[in-house]
Amino acid sequence: MDRIELTKARWFKGELAPPPDKSISHRAVFFSSLSKGKSNIKNFLRAEDTMSTLNAFRKLGVEIQEIVIPPPLEKGGEGGFSGELIVHGKGLYGLKEPFDVINCGNSGTTIRLIAGVLSGNPFFSVLTGDESLRQRPMARVITPLRQMGAEIMARSGDKYPPVVIKGRRLHAIQYAMPVASAQVKSAVLLAGLYAEGETEVIEPYKSRDHTERMLPALGAEITVEGLHIKIKGGTELRGTDIYVPGDFSSAAFFIVAALLVPDSEILIKNVGVNPTRTGLLEVLKQMGANIELTNIRDISLNSPLITHHSSLFVGEPVADIYCKGKKELNAIQITKEKIPSLIDEFPILCIAATQATGITTIRGAEELRVKESDRIKAMATELRKMGTEIEEFEDGLSIRGKANLRGTSVESYGDHRIAMALSIAALIADGTTTIHGISSVNISFPGFFEILRRLTGSNG
């Protein structure tokens, strides 16, 4: 049965390591596949989304060996979601025409980034995905790629997948993005590797910057000045070792649970705290949360060891996150410029807002209507069922706290982050909460419910 029943938690305690970072895992496969030589990807996320990327590059002729290393129980590894890959890269021009359609599953990252790669490769390809992905907008990627000379089209007037690409020679452009999107930015930068000249992307707000951090480690010529990112075309990449830190977006559910459940104390180890990803921490601290970052360090892309800061450093900041509850939270106002740094954390932020005194307002988040689900509508609908007073806007929500949540039957809409956020809401709701559509959690966090049971002492 694709559902779970959860009841109010008496406590929430323990220690865990979250799954490897999904965004970085995707990019590690992309960039190593386009490099010459062997790359070793350590702590790779083995989840449905990232496996879509892995299988896509296999269809393009890249040899990828999987070495599965399930982490021990005490490290939060109940799902066996961590592994190691050996990627035998083909170089920029070594991919082969796929024999079949490439199925990107539910992964927006896969379909958008690979569109940038295939636009510069001289063969025919077709990209599709599951029912949800076939409703995700592709025009935002198609527009700049066509400006670069790509021959690319999609269903319904170039709006939605399937996407058909006939690769050809590309030229560099300067592209000012209308919406901050790491996926669109990365797709254009990847196409820029195949373009003559220097491609420039200009962001309206800073989005997650894993692409800019990782590509130089493999030899790409990239410069970043504020919101301007430039990449030089024609530079071959070279294989290297890549270490993937823990996923902040996965850790976010446990951070909020520790803040809301009485008698809570959580230590989350080895979490990526890239500043373009941790807007939720800033927001929660403004609300009055008790969160402490310890053991702060940088990891290089080829080693989990501590490295030193320098202007040439390419890697990711990592920390252990300590949370202790329960401290009263206060409502705040969240505006458009903050959204890119907490885009994936919106559902769990809504849960925190239900327990903050006053009215929390989130605006400028219209991008959330075209994620795996319409996350604005989904959270408004389901939290109303649980007894929360919510006003819905086209670009966000206002949530009145402090709400006394009640258990009921709620829907995930096939969205992994909705399912996990509602699971945390269930831990503070009176009665029993039944969450439908929990299989979607495997998209990013296999083993989530096993960890939840351990930290609550067998809840569910």
Secondary structure as a PSIPRED ss2 file (coil, helix, strand):
# PSIPRED VFORMAT (PSIPRED V4.0)

   1 M C   1.000  0.000  0.000
   2 D C   1.000  0.000  0.000
   3 R E   0.000  0.000  1.000
   4 I E   0.000  0.000  1.000
   5 E E   0.000  0.000  1.000
   6 L E   0.000  0.000  1.000
   7 T E   0.000  0.000  1.000
   8 K C   1.000  0.000  0.000
   9 A C   1.000  0.000  0.000
  10 R C   1.000  0.000  0.000
  11 W C   1.000  0.000  0.000
  12 F E   0.000  0.000  1.000
  13 K E   0.000  0.000  1.000
  14 G E   0.000  0.000  1.000
  15 E E   0.000  0.000  1.000
  16 L E   0.000  0.000  1.000
  17 A C   1.000  0.000  0.000
  18 P C   1.000  0.000  0.000
  19 P C   1.000  0.000  0.000
  20 P E   0.000  0.000  1.000
  21 D C   1.000  0.000  0.000
  22 K H   0.000  1.000  0.000
  23 S H   0.000  1.000  0.000
  24 I H   0.000  1.000  0.000
  25 S H   0.000  1.000  0.000
  26 H H   0.000  1.000  0.000
  27 R H   0.000  1.000  0.000
  28 A H   0.000  1.000  0.000
  29 V H   0.000  1.000  0.000
  30 F H   0.000  1.000  0.000
  31 F H   0.000  1.000  0.000
  32 S H   0.000  1.000  0.000
  33 S H   0.000  1.000  0.000
  34 L C   1.000  0.000  0.000
  35 S E   0.000  0.000  1.000
  36 K E   0.000  0.000  1.000
  37 G E   0.000  0.000  1.000
  38 K E   0.000  0.000  1.000
  39 S E   0.000  0.000  1.000
  40 N E   0.000  0.000  1.000
  41 I E   0.000  0.000  1.000
  42 K E   0.000  0.000  1.000
  43 N E   0.000  0.000  1.000
  44 F E   0.000  0.000  1.000
  45 L E   0.000  0.000  1.000
  46 R C   1.000  0.000  0.000
  47 A C   1.000  0.000  0.000
  48 E H   0.000  1.000  0.000
  49 D H   0.000  1.000  0.000
  50 T H   0.000  1.000  0.000
  51 M H   0.000  1.000  0.000
  52 S H   0.000  1.000  0.000
  53 T H   0.000  1.000  0.000
  54 L H   0.000  1.000  0.000
  55 N H   0.000  1.000  0.000
  56 A H   0.000  1.000  0.000
  57 F H   0.000  1.000  0.000
  58 R H   0.000  1.000  0.000
  59 K H   0.000  1.000  0.000
  60 L C   1.000  0.000  0.000
  61 G C   1.000  0.000  0.000
  62 V C   1.000  0.000  0.000
  63 E E   0.000  0.000  1.000
  64 I E   0.000  0.000  1.000
  65 Q E   0.000  0.000  1.000
  66 E E   0.000  0.000  1.000
  67 I E   0.000  0.000  1.000
  68 V E   0.000  0.000  1.000
  69 I C   1.000  0.000  0.000
  70 P C   1.000  0.000  0.000
  71 P C   1.000  0.000  0.000
  72 P C   1.000  0.000  0.000
  73 L H   0.000  1.000  0.000
  74 E H   0.000  1.000  0.000
  75 K H   0.000  1.000  0.000
  76 G C   1.000  0.000  0.000
  77 G C   1.000  0.000  0.000
  78 E C   1.000  0.000  0.000
  79 G C   1.000  0.000  0.000
  80 G C   1.000  0.000  0.000
  81 F C   1.000  0.000  0.000
  82 S E   0.000  0.000  1.000
  83 G E   0.000  0.000  1.000
  84 E E   0.000  0.000  1.000
  85 L E   0.000  0.000  1.000
  86 I E   0.000  0.000  1.000
  87 V E   0.000  0.000  1.000
  88 H E   0.000  0.000  1.000
  89 G E   0.000  0.000  1.000
  90 K E   0.000  0.000  1.000
  91 G C   1.000  0.000  0.000
  92 L C   1.000  0.000  0.000
  93 Y C   1.000  0.000  0.000
  94 G C   1.000  0.000  0.000
  95 L C   1.000  0.000  0.000
  96 K C   1.000  0.000  0.000
  97 E C   1.000  0.000  0.000
  98 P C   1.000  0.000  0.000
  99 F C   1.000  0.000  0.000
 100 D C   1.000  0.000  0.000
 101 V C   1.000  0.000  0.000
 102 I E   0.000  0.000  1.000
 103 N E   0.000  0.000  1.000
 104 C C   1.000  0.000  0.000
 105 G C   1.000  0.000  0.000
 106 N C   1.000  0.000  0.000
 107 S C   1.000  0.000  0.000
 108 G H   0.000  1.000  0.000
 109 T H   0.000  1.000  0.000
 110 T H   0.000  1.000  0.000
 111 I H   0.000  1.000  0.000
 112 R H   0.000  1.000  0.000
 113 L H   0.000  1.000  0.000
 114 I H   0.000  1.000  0.000
 115 A H   0.000  1.000  0.000
 116 G H   0.000  1.000  0.000
 117 V H   0.000  1.000  0.000
 118 L H   0.000  1.000  0.000
 119 S H   0.000  1.000  0.000
 120 G C   1.000  0.000  0.000
 121 N C   1.000  0.000  0.000
 122 P C   1.000  0.000  0.000
 123 F C   1.000  0.000  0.000
 124 F E   0.000  0.000  1.000
 125 S E   0.000  0.000  1.000
 126 V E   0.000  0.000  1.000
 127 L E   0.000  0.000  1.000
 128 T E   0.000  0.000  1.000
 129 G C   1.000  0.000  0.000
 130 D C   1.000  0.000  0.000
 131 E C   1.000  0.000  0.000
 132 S C   1.000  0.000  0.000
 133 L H   0.000  1.000  0.000
 134 R H   0.000  1.000  0.000
 135 Q H   0.000  1.000  0.000
 136 R C   1.000  0.000  0.000
 137 P C   1.000  0.000  0.000
 138 M C   1.000  0.000  0.000
 139 A H   0.000  1.000  0.000
 140 R H   0.000  1.000  0.000
 141 V H   0.000  1.000  0.000
 142 I H   0.000  1.000  0.000
 143 T H   0.000  1.000  0.000
 144 P H   0.000  1.000  0.000
 145 L H   0.000  1.000  0.000
 146 R H   0.000  1.000  0.000
 147 Q H   0.000  1.000  0.000
 148 M C   1.000  0.000  0.000
 149 G C   1.000  0.000  0.000
 150 A C   1.000  0.000  0.000
 151 E E   0.000  0.000  1.000
 152 I E   0.000  0.000  1.000
 153 M E   0.000  0.000  1.000
 154 A E   0.000  0.000  1.000
 155 R H   0.000  1.000  0.000
 156 S H   0.000  1.000  0.000
 157 G H   0.000  1.000  0.000
 158 D H   0.000  1.000  0.000
 159 K C   1.000  0.000  0.000
 160 Y E   0.000  0.000  1.000
 161 P E   0.000  0.000  1.000
 162 P E   0.000  0.000  1.000
 163 V E   0.000  0.000  1.000
 164 V E   0.000  0.000  1.000
 165 I E   0.000  0.000  1.000
 166 K E   0.000  0.000  1.000
 167 G C   1.000  0.000  0.000
 168 R C   1.000  0.000  0.000
 169 R C   1.000  0.000  0.000
 170 L E   0.000  0.000  1.000
 171 H E   0.000  0.000  1.000
 172 A C   1.000  0.000  0.000
 173 I C   1.000  0.000  0.000
 174 Q E   0.000  0.000  1.000
 175 Y E   0.000  0.000  1.000
 176 A E   0.000  0.000  1.000
 177 M C   1.000  0.000  0.000
 178 P C   1.000  0.000  0.000
 179 V C   1.000  0.000  0.000
 180 A C   1.000  0.000  0.000
 181 S C   1.000  0.000  0.000
 182 A H   0.000  1.000  0.000
 183 Q H   0.000  1.000  0.000
 184 V H   0.000  1.000  0.000
 185 K H   0.000  1.000  0.000
 186 S H   0.000  1.000  0.000
 187 A H   0.000  1.000  0.000
 188 V H   0.000  1.000  0.000
 189 L H   0.000  1.000  0.000
 190 L H   0.000  1.000  0.000
 191 A H   0.000  1.000  0.000
 192 G H   0.000  1.000  0.000
 193 L H   0.000  1.000  0.000
 194 Y C   1.000  0.000  0.000
 195 A E   0.000  0.000  1.000
 196 E E   0.000  0.000  1.000
 197 G C   1.000  0.000  0.000
 198 E E   0.000  0.000  1.000
 199 T E   0.000  0.000  1.000
 200 E E   0.000  0.000  1.000
 201 V E   0.000  0.000  1.000
 202 I E   0.000  0.000  1.000
 203 E C   1.000  0.000  0.000
 204 P C   1.000  0.000  0.000
 205 Y C   1.000  0.000  0.000
 206 K C   1.000  0.000  0.000
 207 S C   1.000  0.000  0.000
 208 R C   1.000  0.000  0.000
 209 D C   1.000  0.000  0.000
 210 H H   0.000  1.000  0.000
 211 T H   0.000  1.000  0.000
 212 E H   0.000  1.000  0.000
 213 R H   0.000  1.000  0.000
 214 M H   0.000  1.000  0.000
 215 L H   0.000  1.000  0.000
 216 P H   0.000  1.000  0.000
 217 A H   0.000  1.000  0.000
 218 L H   0.000  1.000  0.000
 219 G C   1.000  0.000  0.000
 220 A C   1.000  0.000  0.000
 221 E C   1.000  0.000  0.000
 222 I E   0.000  0.000  1.000
 223 T E   0.000  0.000  1.000
 224 V E   0.000  0.000  1.000
 225 E E   0.000  0.000  1.000
 226 G C   1.000  0.000  0.000
 227 L C   1.000  0.000  0.000
 228 H E   0.000  0.000  1.000
 229 I E   0.000  0.000  1.000
 230 K E   0.000  0.000  1.000
 231 I E   0.000  0.000  1.000
 232 K E   0.000  0.000  1.000
 233 G C   1.000  0.000  0.000
 234 G C   1.000  0.000  0.000
 235 T C   1.000  0.000  0.000
 236 E C   1.000  0.000  0.000
 237 L E   0.000  0.000  1.000
 238 R E   0.000  0.000  1.000
 239 G C   1.000  0.000  0.000
 240 T C   1.000  0.000  0.000
 241 D E   0.000  0.000  1.000
 242 I E   0.000  0.000  1.000
 243 Y E   0.000  0.000  1.000
 244 V C   1.000  0.000  0.000
 245 P C   1.000  0.000  0.000
 246 G E   0.000  0.000  1.000
 247 D C   1.000  0.000  0.000
 248 F H   0.000  1.000  0.000
 249 S H   0.000  1.000  0.000
 250 S H   0.000  1.000  0.000
 251 A H   0.000  1.000  0.000
 252 A H   0.000  1.000  0.000
 253 F H   0.000  1.000  0.000
 254 F H   0.000  1.000  0.000
 255 I H   0.000  1.000  0.000
 256 V H   0.000  1.000  0.000
 257 A H   0.000  1.000  0.000
 258 A H   0.000  1.000  0.000
 259 L H   0.000  1.000  0.000
 260 L H   0.000  1.000  0.000
 261 V C   1.000  0.000  0.000
 262 P C   1.000  0.000  0.000
 263 D C   1.000  0.000  0.000
 264 S E   0.000  0.000  1.000
 265 E E   0.000  0.000  1.000
 266 I E   0.000  0.000  1.000
 267 L E   0.000  0.000  1.000
 268 I E   0.000  0.000  1.000
 269 K E   0.000  0.000  1.000
 270 N E   0.000  0.000  1.000
 271 V E   0.000  0.000  1.000
 272 G E   0.000  0.000  1.000
 273 V C   1.000  0.000  0.000
 274 N C   1.000  0.000  0.000
 275 P C   1.000  0.000  0.000
 276 T C   1.000  0.000  0.000
 277 R C   1.000  0.000  0.000
 278 T C   1.000  0.000  0.000
 279 G H   0.000  1.000  0.000
 280 L H   0.000  1.000  0.000
 281 L H   0.000  1.000  0.000
 282 E H   0.000  1.000  0.000
 283 V H   0.000  1.000  0.000
 284 L H   0.000  1.000  0.000
 285 K H   0.000  1.000  0.000
 286 Q H   0.000  1.000  0.000
 287 M C   1.000  0.000  0.000
 288 G C   1.000  0.000  0.000
 289 A C   1.000  0.000  0.000
 290 N C   1.000  0.000  0.000
 291 I E   0.000  0.000  1.000
 292 E E   0.000  0.000  1.000
 293 L E   0.000  0.000  1.000
 294 T E   0.000  0.000  1.000
 295 N E   0.000  0.000  1.000
 296 I E   0.000  0.000  1.000
 297 R E   0.000  0.000  1.000
 298 D E   0.000  0.000  1.000
 299 I E   0.000  0.000  1.000
 300 S E   0.000  0.000  1.000
 301 L C   1.000  0.000  0.000
 302 N C   1.000  0.000  0.000
 303 S E   0.000  0.000  1.000
 304 P E   0.000  0.000  1.000
 305 L E   0.000  0.000  1.000
 306 I E   0.000  0.000  1.000
 307 T C   1.000  0.000  0.000
 308 H C   1.000  0.000  0.000
 309 H C   1.000  0.000  0.000
 310 S C   1.000  0.000  0.000
 311 S C   1.000  0.000  0.000
 312 L C   1.000  0.000  0.000
 313 F C   1.000  0.000  0.000
 314 V C   1.000  0.000  0.000
 315 G E   0.000  0.000  1.000
 316 E E   0.000  0.000  1.000
 317 P E   0.000  0.000  1.000
 318 V E   0.000  0.000  1.000
 319 A E   0.000  0.000  1.000
 320 D E   0.000  0.000  1.000
 321 I E   0.000  0.000  1.000
 322 Y E   0.000  0.000  1.000
 323 C E   0.000  0.000  1.000
 324 K E   0.000  0.000  1.000
 325 G E   0.000  0.000  1.000
 326 K C   1.000  0.000  0.000
 327 K C   1.000  0.000  0.000
 328 E C   1.000  0.000  0.000
 329 L E   0.000  0.000  1.000
 330 N E   0.000  0.000  1.000
 331 A C   1.000  0.000  0.000
 332 I C   1.000  0.000  0.000
 333 Q E   0.000  0.000  1.000
 334 I E   0.000  0.000  1.000
 335 T C   1.000  0.000  0.000
 336 K H   0.000  1.000  0.000
 337 E H   0.000  1.000  0.000
 338 K H   0.000  1.000  0.000
 339 I H   0.000  1.000  0.000
 340 P H   0.000  1.000  0.000
 341 S H   0.000  1.000  0.000
 342 L H   0.000  1.000  0.000
 343 I H   0.000  1.000  0.000
 344 D H   0.000  1.000  0.000
 345 E H   0.000  1.000  0.000
 346 F H   0.000  1.000  0.000
 347 P H   0.000  1.000  0.000
 348 I H   0.000  1.000  0.000
 349 L H   0.000  1.000  0.000
 350 C H   0.000  1.000  0.000
 351 I H   0.000  1.000  0.000
 352 A H   0.000  1.000  0.000
 353 A H   0.000  1.000  0.000
 354 T H   0.000  1.000  0.000
 355 Q C   1.000  0.000  0.000
 356 A E   0.000  0.000  1.000
 357 T E   0.000  0.000  1.000
 358 G E   0.000  0.000  1.000
 359 I E   0.000  0.000  1.000
 360 T E   0.000  0.000  1.000
 361 T E   0.000  0.000  1.000
 362 I E   0.000  0.000  1.000
 363 R C   1.000  0.000  0.000
 364 G C   1.000  0.000  0.000
 365 A C   1.000  0.000  0.000
 366 E H   0.000  1.000  0.000
 367 E H   0.000  1.000  0.000
 368 L H   0.000  1.000  0.000
 369 R H   0.000  1.000  0.000
 370 V H   0.000  1.000  0.000
 371 K C   1.000  0.000  0.000
 372 E C   1.000  0.000  0.000
 373 S C   1.000  0.000  0.000
 374 D C   1.000  0.000  0.000
 375 R H   0.000  1.000  0.000
 376 I H   0.000  1.000  0.000
 377 K H   0.000  1.000  0.000
 378 A H   0.000  1.000  0.000
 379 M H   0.000  1.000  0.000
 380 A H   0.000  1.000  0.000
 381 T H   0.000  1.000  0.000
 382 E H   0.000  1.000  0.000
 383 L H   0.000  1.000  0.000
 384 R H   0.000  1.000  0.000
 385 K H   0.000  1.000  0.000
 386 M C   1.000  0.000  0.000
 387 G C   1.000  0.000  0.000
 388 T C   1.000  0.000  0.000
 389 E E   0.000  0.000  1.000
 390 I E   0.000  0.000  1.000
 391 E E   0.000  0.000  1.000
 392 E E   0.000  0.000  1.000
 393 F E   0.000  0.000  1.000
 394 E C   1.000  0.000  0.000
 395 D C   1.000  0.000  0.000
 396 G E   0.000  0.000  1.000
 397 L E   0.000  0.000  1.000
 398 S E   0.000  0.000  1.000
 399 I E   0.000  0.000  1.000
 400 R E   0.000  0.000  1.000
 401 G E   0.000  0.000  1.000
 402 K C   1.000  0.000  0.000
 403 A C   1.000  0.000  0.000
 404 N C   1.000  0.000  0.000
 405 L C   1.000  0.000  0.000
 406 R E   0.000  0.000  1.000
 407 G C   1.000  0.000  0.000
 408 T C   1.000  0.000  0.000
 409 S E   0.000  0.000  1.000
 410 V E   0.000  0.000  1.000
 411 E E   0.000  0.000  1.000
 412 S C   1.000  0.000  0.000
 413 Y C   1.000  0.000  0.000
 414 G C   1.000  0.000  0.000
 415 D C   1.000  0.000  0.000
 416 H H   0.000  1.000  0.000
 417 R H   0.000  1.000  0.000
 418 I H   0.000  1.000  0.000
 419 A H   0.000  1.000  0.000
 420 M H   0.000  1.000  0.000
 421 A H   0.000  1.000  0.000
 422 L H   0.000  1.000  0.000
 423 S H   0.000  1.000  0.000
 424 I H   0.000  1.000  0.000
 425 A H   0.000  1.000  0.000
 426 A H   0.000  1.000  0.000
 427 L C   1.000  0.000  0.000
 428 I C   1.000  0.000  0.000
 429 A C   1.000  0.000  0.000
 430 D E   0.000  0.000  1.000
 431 G C   1.000  0.000  0.000
 432 T E   0.000  0.000  1.000
 433 T E   0.000  0.000  1.000
 434 T E   0.000  0.000  1.000
 435 I E   0.000  0.000  1.000
 436 H E   0.000  0.000  1.000
 437 G C   1.000  0.000  0.000
 438 I H   0.000  1.000  0.000
 439 S H   0.000  1.000  0.000
 440 S H   0.000  1.000  0.000
 441 V H   0.000  1.000  0.000
 442 N H   0.000  1.000  0.000
 443 I H   0.000  1.000  0.000
 444 S C   1.000  0.000  0.000
 445 F C   1.000  0.000  0.000
 446 P C   1.000  0.000  0.000
 447 G C   1.000  0.000  0.000
 448 F H   0.000  1.000  0.000
 449 F H   0.000  1.000  0.000
 450 E H   0.000  1.000  0.000
 451 I H   0.000  1.000  0.000
 452 L H   0.000  1.000  0.000
 453 R H   0.000  1.000  0.000
 454 R H   0.000  1.000  0.000
 455 L H   0.000  1.000  0.000
 456 T H   0.000  1.000  0.000
 457 G C   1.000  0.000  0.000
 458 S C   1.000  0.000  0.000
 459 N C   1.000  0.000  0.000
 460 G C   1.000  0.000  0.000
